[in-house]
Amino acid sequence: MATYGELPGELGTERLRLRRWVGADAAEYRGLWLERDPRAVRRVDAEGRPTVEEIRGWLVENPLAAAPGLGLLPIERRDTGEFIGYCGLTVGQASFEEPEIAYELARRAHGQGYATEAARAVVEAAARTGRRRLWATVREWNAESFRVLEKLGFERSGRVTADAERGDSIWMTRELEQG
């Protein structure tokens, strides 16, 4: 099995900083769950779970933090320090060798190119880990994510995971250039 370099715990772009999680991110991260489309898999349930305290526990234990070769990193605006979402690599429905790129932004940050900017930094970092391909799974109804991925050079793979309740997941892929 090949070995891969680590995804850095911090990435920077002109307008954004992707960094490690801290407990103070819990309320903002839960806010993303509250905004999610009703068809999304993970949402805040009718009992209000996960709570901010539950999420803070996850963040302190660091399951979302950058692990060797993987990790979801919070995105903040450089000019204000405002938390606007997250982006990174995860096994998700893919594999450690060919991970999925994942991102989610608060609605207030939509339409400003932040997702593309953050995801581009993650794609470039993924190439530096020695990986040769990335995947993304996008619900068929998520036009905004399709636009972001297409800007980054992802193409439809022809693979679809059917889900009549939440919408089919379209598998997209991108070959990485080795530097």
N, CA, C and O of each residue as an XYZ file, in Angstrom:
716
protein
N       0.851     -1.184      0.000
C       0.000      0.000      0.000
C       0.891      1.239      0.000
O       1.888      1.293      0.720
N       0.536      2.211     -0.790
C       1.299      3.451     -0.876
C       1.143      4.263      0.399
O       0.140      4.149      1.103
N       2.138      5.076      0.685
C       2.020      6.004      1.806
C       1.807      7.394      1.239
O       2.290      7.725      0.156
N       1.081      8.193      1.985
C       0.726      9.521      1.526
C       1.153     10.539      2.561
O       1.167     10.264      3.761
N       1.501     11.719      2.077
C       1.832     12.805      2.977
C       0.598     13.294      3.709
O      -0.528     12.944      3.357
N       0.819     14.100      4.720
C      -0.281     14.625      5.521
C      -0.933     15.826      4.848
O      -0.268     16.633      4.197
N      -2.237     15.927      5.017
C      -2.937     17.142      4.644
C      -2.581     18.167      5.709
O      -2.770     17.896      6.895
N      -2.079     19.325      5.332
C      -1.688     20.306      6.355
C      -2.860     20.687      7.260
O      -4.015     20.662      6.838
N      -2.553     21.037      8.494
C      -3.554     21.474      9.458
C      -3.971     22.909      9.236
O      -4.888     23.401      9.893
N      -3.304     23.589      8.314
C      -3.671     24.961      7.969
C      -3.333     25.197      6.500
O      -2.264     24.818      6.021
N      -4.267     25.830      5.800
C      -4.083     26.227      4.408
C      -4.534     27.669      4.278
O      -5.452     28.096      4.978
N      -3.908     28.416      3.403
C      -4.309     29.798      3.207
C      -4.547     30.101      1.744
O      -3.915     29.527      0.858
N      -5.467     31.010      1.513
C      -5.724     31.540      0.176
C      -5.726     33.061      0.321
O      -5.482     33.590      1.406
N      -5.999     33.742     -0.759
C      -6.025     35.203     -0.703
C      -7.031     35.721      0.327
O      -6.739     36.663      1.063
N      -8.224     35.100      0.377
C      -9.279     35.612      1.257
C      -9.603     34.730      2.450
O     -10.326     35.146      3.355
N      -9.064     33.499      2.458
C      -9.510     32.512      3.441
C      -8.352     31.868      4.195
O      -7.214     31.826      3.725
N      -8.682     31.376      5.363
C      -7.758     30.581      6.154
C      -8.498     29.309      6.555
O      -9.576     29.376      7.146
N      -7.929     28.165      6.240
C      -8.440     26.868      6.671
C      -7.515     26.419      7.788
O      -6.295     26.427      7.622
N      -8.077     26.031      8.916
C      -7.272     25.779     10.112
C      -7.838     24.601     10.894
O      -8.844     24.011     10.500
N      -7.197     24.267     11.988
C      -7.685     23.184     12.852
C      -8.923     23.640     13.629
O      -9.134     24.834     13.844
N      -9.731     22.669     14.041
C     -10.944     22.936     14.817
C     -10.601     23.302     16.249
O      -9.624     22.806     16.811
N     -11.405     24.166     16.830
C     -11.334     24.489     18.254
C     -12.745     24.379     18.815
O     -13.722     24.466     18.071
N     -12.851     24.188     20.125
C     -14.162     24.028     20.758
C     -15.109     25.170     20.479
O     -16.322     24.974     20.412
N     -14.558     26.376     20.312
C     -15.397     27.551     20.051
C     -16.112     27.481     18.704
O     -17.027     28.266     18.457
N     -15.714     26.559     17.828
C     -16.367     26.406     16.518
C     -17.702     25.661     16.620
O     -18.456     25.621     15.648
N     -18.004     25.076     17.774
C     -19.158     24.187     17.905
C     -20.480     24.849     17.524
O     -21.269     24.257     16.788
N     -20.735     26.053     18.004
C     -22.010     26.714     17.711
C     -22.146     27.013     16.225
O     -23.217     26.826     15.648
N     -21.063     27.476     15.602
C     -21.110     27.776     14.161
C     -21.287     26.497     13.343
O     -22.045     26.475     12.374
N     -20.590     25.438     13.735
C     -20.713     24.175     13.025
C     -22.145     23.647     13.133
O     -22.706     23.172     12.146
N     -22.737     23.727     14.328
C     -24.133     23.313     14.501
C     -25.044     24.182     13.642
O     -26.043     23.696     13.112
N     -24.710     25.457     13.500
C     -25.483     26.345     12.636
C     -25.562     25.839     11.204
O     -26.587     25.995     10.541
N     -24.480     25.233     10.727
C     -24.517     24.637      9.384
C     -25.553     23.522      9.326
O     -26.276     23.390      8.338
N     -25.624     22.716     10.389
C     -26.598     21.623     10.439
C     -28.014     22.168     10.385
O     -28.881     21.571      9.745
N     -28.260     23.283     11.041
C     -29.592     23.885     11.060
C     -30.009     24.405      9.688
O     -31.195     24.411      9.358
N     -29.044     24.838      8.895
C     -29.336     25.392      7.569
C     -29.503     24.340      6.480
O     -29.974     24.658      5.388
N     -29.137     23.129      6.747
C     -29.104     22.099      5.707
C     -30.468     21.846      5.089
O     -31.507     21.935      5.743
N     -30.424     21.534      3.829
C     -31.606     21.146      3.080
C     -32.273     19.964      3.785
O     -31.579     19.080      4.287
N     -33.598     19.933      3.831
C     -34.303     18.817      4.491
C     -33.935     17.447      3.925
O     -34.128     16.433      4.596
N     -33.412     17.402      2.708
C     -33.027     16.124      2.109
C     -31.640     15.672      2.556
O     -31.235     14.552      2.243
N     -30.906     16.513      3.278
C     -29.555     16.173      3.719
C     -29.587     15.028      4.726
O     -30.571     14.852      5.446
N     -28.528     14.267      4.771
C     -28.452     13.106      5.654
C     -28.351     13.535      7.108
O     -29.102     13.038      7.947
N     -27.445     14.440      7.421
C     -27.237     14.849      8.810
C     -27.820     16.230      9.037
O     -27.408     17.208      8.413
N     -28.783     16.293      9.937
C     -29.428     17.548     10.315
C     -29.668     17.530     11.812
O     -29.552     16.484     12.452
N     -29.996     18.666     12.365
C     -30.413     18.707     13.766
C     -31.798     18.074     13.823
O     -32.696     18.453     13.071
N     -31.961     17.104     14.724
C     -33.228     16.369     14.763
C     -34.287     17.104     15.592
O     -34.031     18.177     16.140
N     -35.453     16.518     15.669
C     -36.587     17.142     16.358
C     -36.320     17.365     17.846
O     -36.924     18.247     18.455
N     -35.425     16.576     18.436
C     -35.061     16.750     19.847
C     -33.918     17.753     20.042
O     -33.449     17.957     21.161
N     -33.474     18.379     18.938
C     -32.401     19.370     19.038
C     -31.005     18.783     19.103
O     -30.078     19.437     19.581
N     -30.845     17.558     18.626
C     -29.551     16.893     18.646
C     -28.968     16.855     17.262
O     -29.704     16.653     16.296
N     -27.712     17.035     17.131
C     -26.740     17.199     18.202
C     -26.806     18.608     18.799
O     -27.115     19.583     18.114
N     -26.511     18.674     20.072
C     -26.464     19.962     20.761
C     -25.099     20.607     20.541
O     -24.170     19.958     20.061
N     -24.982     21.870     20.889
C     -23.689     22.557     20.801
C     -22.666     21.823     21.667
O     -21.518     21.654     21.257
N     -23.073     21.388     22.858
C     -22.138     20.688     23.754
C     -21.684     19.355     23.164
O     -20.515     18.990     23.290
N     -22.602     18.623     22.519
C     -22.206     17.364     21.869
C     -21.193     17.635     20.764
O     -20.190     16.932     20.645
N     -21.458     18.654     19.962
C     -20.534     18.990     18.883
C     -19.197     19.451     19.457
O     -18.143     19.082     18.939
N     -19.228     20.250     20.515
C     -17.972     20.685     21.144
C     -17.157     19.465     21.568
O     -15.936     19.456     21.414
N     -17.817     18.438     22.100
C     -17.123     17.197     22.473
C     -16.457     16.545     21.282
O     -15.319     16.085     21.382
N     -17.153     16.499     20.149
C     -16.549     15.930     18.932
C     -15.309     16.713     18.531
O     -14.279     16.141     18.173
N     -15.429     18.043     18.598
C     -14.312     18.878     18.164
C     -13.121     18.745     19.103
O     -11.974     18.755     18.657
N     -13.385     18.621     20.393
C     -12.297     18.461     21.361
C     -11.601     17.116     21.139
O     -10.378     17.012     21.229
N     -12.400     16.096     20.848
C     -11.823     14.774     20.554
C     -11.175     14.744     19.173
O     -10.416     13.826     18.861
N     -11.470     15.740     18.352
C     -10.866     15.971     17.045
C     -11.139     14.944     15.946
O     -10.233     14.662     15.162
N     -12.334     14.375     15.849
C     -12.562     13.479     14.716
C     -12.635     14.220     13.382
O     -12.479     13.597     12.332
N     -12.867     15.527     13.397
C     -12.932     16.297     12.155
C     -11.605     16.953     11.817
O     -11.444     17.501     10.727
N     -10.660     16.902     12.736
C      -9.382     17.583     12.536
C      -8.535     16.840     11.518
O      -8.791     15.681     11.191
N      -7.531     17.530     11.032
C      -6.647     16.932     10.043
C      -5.914     15.740     10.645
O      -5.176     15.876     11.620
N      -6.128     14.579     10.050
C      -5.412     13.361     10.398
C      -4.391     13.142      9.286
O      -4.457     13.816      8.258
N      -3.459     12.225      9.464
C      -2.502     12.005      8.378
C      -3.201     11.744      7.048
O      -3.854     10.715      6.871
N      -3.063     12.661      6.138
C      -3.622     12.509      4.809
C      -5.078     12.878      4.646
O      -5.561     12.952      3.516
N      -5.808     13.117      5.751
C      -7.233     13.421      5.676
C      -7.564     14.551      6.639
O      -6.716     14.973      7.426
N      -8.790     15.037      6.576
C      -9.273     15.991      7.557
C     -10.174     17.037      6.960
O     -10.003     17.445      5.811
N     -11.140     17.471      7.753
C     -12.003     18.591      7.399
C     -11.524     19.782      8.210
O     -11.340     19.676      9.422
N     -11.323     20.900      7.558
C     -10.797     22.089      8.209
C     -11.822     23.205      8.176
O     -12.452     23.429      7.142
N     -12.007     23.921      9.298
C     -12.904     25.070      9.282
C     -12.350     26.150      8.361
O     -11.138     26.316      8.228
N     -13.254     26.872      7.737
C     -12.888     27.987      6.859
C     -13.262     29.276      7.566
O     -14.383     29.428      8.051
N     -12.323     30.197      7.621
C     -12.638     31.526      8.137
C     -12.145     32.570      7.149
O     -11.167     32.365      6.430
N     -12.845     33.692      7.135
C     -12.428     34.807      6.294
C     -11.213     35.462      6.934
O     -11.194     35.705      8.141
N     -10.203     35.744      6.126
C      -8.990     36.392      6.641
C      -9.273     37.797      7.172
O      -8.694     38.210      8.177
N     -10.164     38.530      6.499
C     -10.373     39.936      6.875
C     -11.144     40.106      8.181
O     -10.962     41.104      8.877
N     -12.004     39.142      8.522
C     -12.838     39.297      9.721
C     -12.651     38.176     10.749
O     -13.048     38.332     11.904
N     -12.057     37.057     10.350
C     -11.955     35.897     11.232
C     -13.254     35.127     11.363
O     -13.344     34.197     12.165
N     -14.268     35.502     10.583
C     -15.589     34.875     10.653
C     -15.548     33.438     10.132
O     -15.036     33.184      9.042
N     -16.088     32.499     10.916
C     -16.267     31.109     10.505
C     -17.347     31.077      9.426
O     -18.444     31.597      9.631
N     -17.040     30.468      8.277
C     -18.046     30.410      7.218
C     -18.323     28.991      6.727
O     -19.187     28.796      5.873
N     -17.605     28.001      7.251
C     -17.852     26.637      6.804
C     -16.649     25.751      7.016
O     -15.798     26.026      7.862
N     -16.585     24.673      6.234
C     -15.445     23.761      6.307
C     -15.168     23.174      4.938
O     -16.021     23.199      4.050
N     -13.958     22.641      4.778
C     -13.567     21.971      3.540
C     -12.419     21.026      3.866
O     -11.606     21.311      4.745
N     -12.353     19.916      3.165
C     -11.235     19.002      3.374
C     -11.447     17.678      2.682
O     -12.286     17.546      1.791
N     -10.676     16.708      3.106
C     -10.721     15.362      2.548
C     -11.249     14.399      3.593
O     -10.921     14.496      4.775
N     -12.070     13.472      3.137
C     -12.641     12.464      4.023
C     -12.759     11.151      3.253
O     -12.802     11.146      2.023
N     -12.811     10.054      3.976
C     -13.050      8.777      3.302
C     -14.466      8.776      2.751
O     -14.684      8.357      1.615
N     -15.442      9.241      3.545
C     -16.815      9.320      3.052
C     -17.241      8.030      2.392
O     -17.212      6.967      3.013
N     -17.636      8.119      1.135
C     -18.030      6.941      0.370
C     -16.879      6.439     -0.497
O     -17.049      5.487     -1.259
N     -15.708      7.070     -0.387
C     -14.552      6.718     -1.220
C     -13.558      5.893     -0.393
O     -13.966      5.019      0.373
N     -12.259      6.165     -0.545
C     -11.241      5.395      0.162
C     -10.122      6.322      0.638
O     -10.037      7.475      0.213
N      -9.275      5.813      1.513
C      -8.149      6.590      1.996
C      -7.219      6.964      0.841
O      -6.705      8.081      0.789
N      -7.007      6.033     -0.074
C      -6.112      6.258     -1.208
C      -6.686      7.271     -2.203
O      -5.945      8.049     -2.804
N      -7.987      7.253     -2.368
C      -8.682      8.161     -3.278
C      -9.859      8.770     -2.521
O     -11.003      8.361     -2.715
N      -9.577      9.750     -1.655
C     -10.625     10.287     -0.777
C     -11.609     11.196     -1.494
O     -11.446     11.555     -2.661
N     -12.629     11.545     -0.741
C     -13.632     12.507     -1.204
C     -13.271     13.901     -0.719
O     -12.794     14.075      0.402
N     -13.499     14.880     -1.562
C     -13.440     16.255     -1.097
C     -14.828     16.597     -0.574
O     -15.837     16.238     -1.181
N     -14.872     17.283      0.540
C     -16.146     17.666      1.150
C     -16.064     19.129      1.552
O     -15.020     19.600      2.004
N     -17.164     19.841      1.388
C     -17.218     21.236      1.806
C     -18.657     21.603      2.098
O     -19.594     21.026      1.545
N     -18.808     22.575      2.978
C     -20.125     23.109      3.304
C     -19.909     24.528      3.805
O     -19.049     24.775      4.651
N     -20.686     25.444      3.284
C     -20.585     26.839      3.704
C     -21.914     27.334      4.234
O     -22.979     26.901      3.796
N     -21.832     28.248      5.183
C     -23.027     28.908      5.696
C     -23.700     29.665      4.552
O     -23.019     30.171      3.659
N     -24.996     29.744      4.572
C     -25.733     30.421      3.497
C     -25.270     31.851      3.284
O     -25.249     32.339      2.154
N     -24.897     32.526      4.369
C     -24.454     33.921      4.240
C     -23.174     34.042      3.409
O     -22.831     35.134      2.955
N     -22.465     32.921      3.207
C     -21.217     32.927      2.448
C     -21.393     32.404      1.021
O     -20.428     32.369      0.258
N     -22.594     32.004      0.656
C     -22.838     31.476     -0.696
C     -22.698     32.579     -1.738
O     -22.920     33.757     -1.458
N     -22.327     32.171     -2.938
C     -22.313     33.075     -4.085
C     -21.152     34.054     -4.118
O     -21.183     35.023     -4.877
N     -20.134     33.818     -3.311
C     -18.995     34.738     -3.275
C     -17.682     34.072     -3.693
O     -16.616     34.680     -3.594
N     -17.761     32.828     -4.159
C     -16.576     32.119     -4.617
C     -15.745     31.486     -3.505
O     -14.662     30.964     -3.770
N     -16.230     31.523     -2.268
C     -15.456     30.974     -1.157
C     -15.305     29.457     -1.243
O     -14.229     28.932     -0.959
N     -16.358     28.750     -1.627
C     -16.273     27.288     -1.720
C     -15.240     26.891     -2.763
O     -14.431     25.996     -2.522
N     -15.257     27.545     -3.916
C     -14.288     27.236     -4.959
C     -12.870     27.537     -4.485
O     -11.952     26.750     -4.717
N     -12.696     28.666     -3.826
C     -11.371     29.075     -3.343
C     -10.837     28.087     -2.300
O      -9.681     27.673     -2.376
N     -11.662     27.714     -1.342
C     -11.230     26.771     -0.313
C     -10.969     25.391     -0.910
O      -9.960     24.758     -0.600
N     -11.874     24.928     -1.763
C     -11.723     23.598     -2.363
C     -10.494     23.544     -3.271
O      -9.825     22.512     -3.333
N     -10.188     24.622     -3.965
C      -8.983     24.644     -4.803
C      -7.736     24.442     -3.929
O      -6.828     23.699     -4.304
N      -7.695     25.100     -2.771
C      -6.552     24.938     -1.864
C      -6.439     23.490     -1.388
O      -5.335     22.958     -1.271
N      -7.576     22.854     -1.114
C      -7.566     21.458     -0.662
C      -7.141     20.533     -1.796
O      -6.375     19.598     -1.560
N      -7.611     20.763     -3.014
C      -7.205     19.940     -4.163
C      -5.689     20.030     -4.351
O      -5.023     19.012     -4.542
N      -5.153     21.236     -4.295
C      -3.699     21.418     -4.460
C      -2.939     20.711     -3.334
O      -1.915     20.076     -3.585
N      -3.430     20.815     -2.103
C      -2.787     20.135     -0.973
C      -2.882     18.616     -1.136
O      -1.938     17.899     -0.805
N      -4.017     18.121     -1.645
C      -4.182     16.683     -1.859
C      -3.164     16.167     -2.864
O      -2.614     15.080     -2.688
N      -2.910     16.934     -3.910
C      -1.912     16.526     -4.902
C      -0.532     16.408     -4.244
O       0.248     15.518     -4.582
N      -0.240     17.306     -3.309
C       1.061     17.263     -2.624
C       1.187     16.074     -1.676
O       2.298     15.732     -1.273
N       0.065     15.431     -1.306
C       0.137     14.239     -0.454
C       0.545     13.010     -1.257
O       0.841     11.965     -0.678
N       0.564     13.122     -2.582
C       0.920     11.998     -3.437
C      -0.261     11.243     -4.000
O      -0.079     10.256     -4.714
N      -1.456     11.680     -3.697
C      -2.633     11.011     -4.237
C      -2.772     11.311     -5.730
O      -2.288     12.327     -6.229
N      -3.438     10.407     -6.416
C      -3.594     10.551     -7.867
C      -5.014     10.923     -8.290
O      -5.223     11.388     -9.411
N      -5.998     10.720     -7.397
C      -7.380     11.011     -7.768
C      -8.186     11.393     -6.532
O      -7.948     10.897     -5.431
N      -9.145     12.288     -6.747
C     -10.127     12.641     -5.726
C     -11.513     12.336     -6.261
O     -11.739     12.295     -7.471
N     -12.438     12.122     -5.331
C     -13.833     11.904     -5.646
C     -14.674     12.963     -4.954
O     -14.218     13.626     -4.023
N     -15.881     13.111     -5.410
C     -16.883     13.930     -4.735
C     -18.226     13.274     -5.016
O     -18.473     12.810     -6.129
N     -19.084     13.234     -4.020
C     -20.446     12.778     -4.248
C     -21.368     13.959     -3.981
O     -21.269     14.635     -2.957
N     -22.261     14.182     -4.925
C     -23.143     15.349     -4.861
C     -24.564     14.876     -5.135
O     -24.810     14.133     -6.085
N     -25.488     15.311     -4.299
C     -26.894     14.991     -4.550
C     -27.327     15.650     -5.851
O     -26.916     16.772     -6.150
N     -28.137     14.972     -6.607
C     -28.537     15.438     -7.930
C     -29.169     16.821     -7.915
O     -29.150     17.512     -8.933
N     -29.725     17.236     -6.795
C     -30.412     18.522     -6.689
C     -29.478     19.670     -6.296
O     -29.915     20.820     -6.255
N     -28.207     19.388     -6.007
C     -27.297     20.399     -5.486
C     -26.514     21.094     -6.613
O     -25.322     20.846     -6.793
N     -27.182     21.945     -7.351
C     -26.579     22.618     -8.512
C     -25.358     23.448     -8.131
O     -24.390     23.508     -8.889
N     -25.395     24.087     -6.962
C     -24.268     24.932     -6.554
C     -22.993     24.111     -6.385
O     -21.922     24.547     -6.806
N     -23.090     22.940     -5.782
C     -21.904     22.092     -5.617
C     -21.393     21.580     -6.955
O     -20.183     21.469     -7.154
N     -22.302     21.267     -7.875
C     -21.855     20.860     -9.211
C     -21.032     21.970     -9.860
O     -20.002     21.698    -10.478
N     -21.480     23.219     -9.723
C     -20.736     24.339    -10.323
C     -19.344     24.474     -9.707
O     -18.365     24.683    -10.423
N     -19.257     24.356     -8.392
C     -17.948     24.442     -7.730
C     -17.029     23.347     -8.261
O     -15.900     23.629     -8.663
N     -17.497     22.113     -8.268
C     -16.665     20.990     -8.692
C     -16.254     21.104    -10.158
O     -15.118     20.782    -10.508
N     -17.155     21.553    -11.004
C     -16.813     21.722    -12.413
C     -15.732     22.783    -12.592
O     -14.849     22.622    -13.434
N     -15.785     23.867    -11.814
C     -14.737     24.890    -11.873
C     -13.376     24.325    -11.482
O     -12.339     24.810    -11.934
N     -13.389     23.302    -10.643
C     -12.151     22.686    -10.160
C     -11.675     21.528    -11.036
O     -10.676     20.880    -10.725
N     -12.383     21.271    -12.120
C     -11.950     20.227    -13.041
C     -12.497     18.842    -12.746
O     -12.027     17.864    -13.328
N     -13.475     18.730    -11.862
C     -14.102     17.436    -11.612
C     -15.064     17.131    -12.759
O     -15.679     18.026    -13.338
N     -15.171     15.844    -13.065
C     -16.070     15.390    -14.126
C     -16.952     14.274    -13.591
O     -16.578     13.559    -12.661
N     -18.115     14.139    -14.185
C     -19.017     13.047    -13.800
C     -18.357     11.728    -14.192
O     -17.839     11.575    -15.298
N     -18.390     10.781    -13.258
C     -17.736      9.486    -13.478
C     -18.656      8.474    -14.147
O     -18.195      7.448    -14.647
N     -19.963      8.763    -14.159
C     -20.928      7.786    -14.657
C     -21.502      6.920    -13.547
O     -22.457      6.175    -13.768
N     -20.923      7.014    -12.355
C     -21.415      6.245    -11.219
C     -22.476      7.052    -10.477
O     -22.307      8.249    -10.245
N     -23.564      6.393    -10.110
C     -24.661      7.025     -9.386
C     -25.077      6.083     -8.257
O     -25.226      4.880     -8.468
N     -25.261      6.634     -7.070
C     -25.808      5.870     -5.952
C     -27.256      6.309     -5.786
O     -27.532      7.462     -5.455
N     -28.167      5.387     -6.016
C     -29.593      5.708     -5.988
C     -30.083      5.926     -4.561
O     -29.708      5.204     -3.637
N     -30.933      6.941     -4.407
C     -31.566      7.228     -3.120
C     -32.856      7.983     -3.422
O     -32.847      9.198     -3.617
N     -33.960      7.248     -3.457
C     -35.250      7.834     -3.820
C     -35.712      8.871     -2.809
O     -36.429      9.806     -3.167
N     -35.310      8.719     -1.543
C     -35.762      9.631     -0.491
C     -35.004     10.962     -0.509
O     -35.626     12.020     -0.423
N     -33.696     10.926     -0.618
C     -32.876     12.146     -0.509
C     -32.329     12.645     -1.834
O     -31.733     13.720     -1.889
N     -32.517     11.897     -2.881
C     -31.956     12.254     -4.186
C     -30.700     11.450     -4.451
O     -29.891     11.223     -3.551
N     -30.545     11.025     -5.688
C     -29.386     10.227     -6.064
C     -28.099     11.008     -5.847
O     -28.070     12.232     -5.982
N     -27.025     10.279     -5.505
C     -25.691     10.870     -5.391
C     -24.943     10.623     -6.692
O     -24.803      9.486     -7.143
N     -24.476     11.694     -7.273
C     -23.697     11.632     -8.503
C     -22.221     11.637     -8.109
O     -21.780     12.516     -7.369
N     -21.465     10.672     -8.594
C     -20.042     10.571     -8.294
C     -19.261     11.362     -9.337
O     -19.396     11.149    -10.542
N     -18.446     12.272     -8.839
C     -17.575     13.058     -9.711
C     -16.127     12.750     -9.325
O     -15.845     12.374     -8.187
N     -15.226     12.910    -10.271
C     -13.839     12.588    -10.006
C     -12.900     13.564    -10.684
O     -13.257     14.228    -11.656
N     -11.698     13.636    -10.151
C     -10.655     14.473    -10.743
C      -9.310     13.794    -10.551
O      -8.944     13.396     -9.445
N      -8.576     13.671    -11.666
C      -7.212     13.194    -11.604
C      -6.342     14.331    -11.097
O      -6.556     15.488    -11.456
N      -5.357     14.003    -10.260
C      -4.485     15.025     -9.699
C      -3.137     15.010    -10.416
O      -2.585     13.958    -10.738
N      -2.642     16.196    -10.648
C      -1.301     16.331    -11.247
C      -0.273     16.203    -10.147
O      -0.401     16.806     -9.082
N       0.734     15.420    -10.412
C       1.788     15.240     -9.426
C       2.861     16.294     -9.630
O       3.354     16.508    -10.737
N       3.210     16.949     -8.523
C       4.169     18.042     -8.581
C       5.502     17.574     -8.237
O       6.449     18.359     -8.231
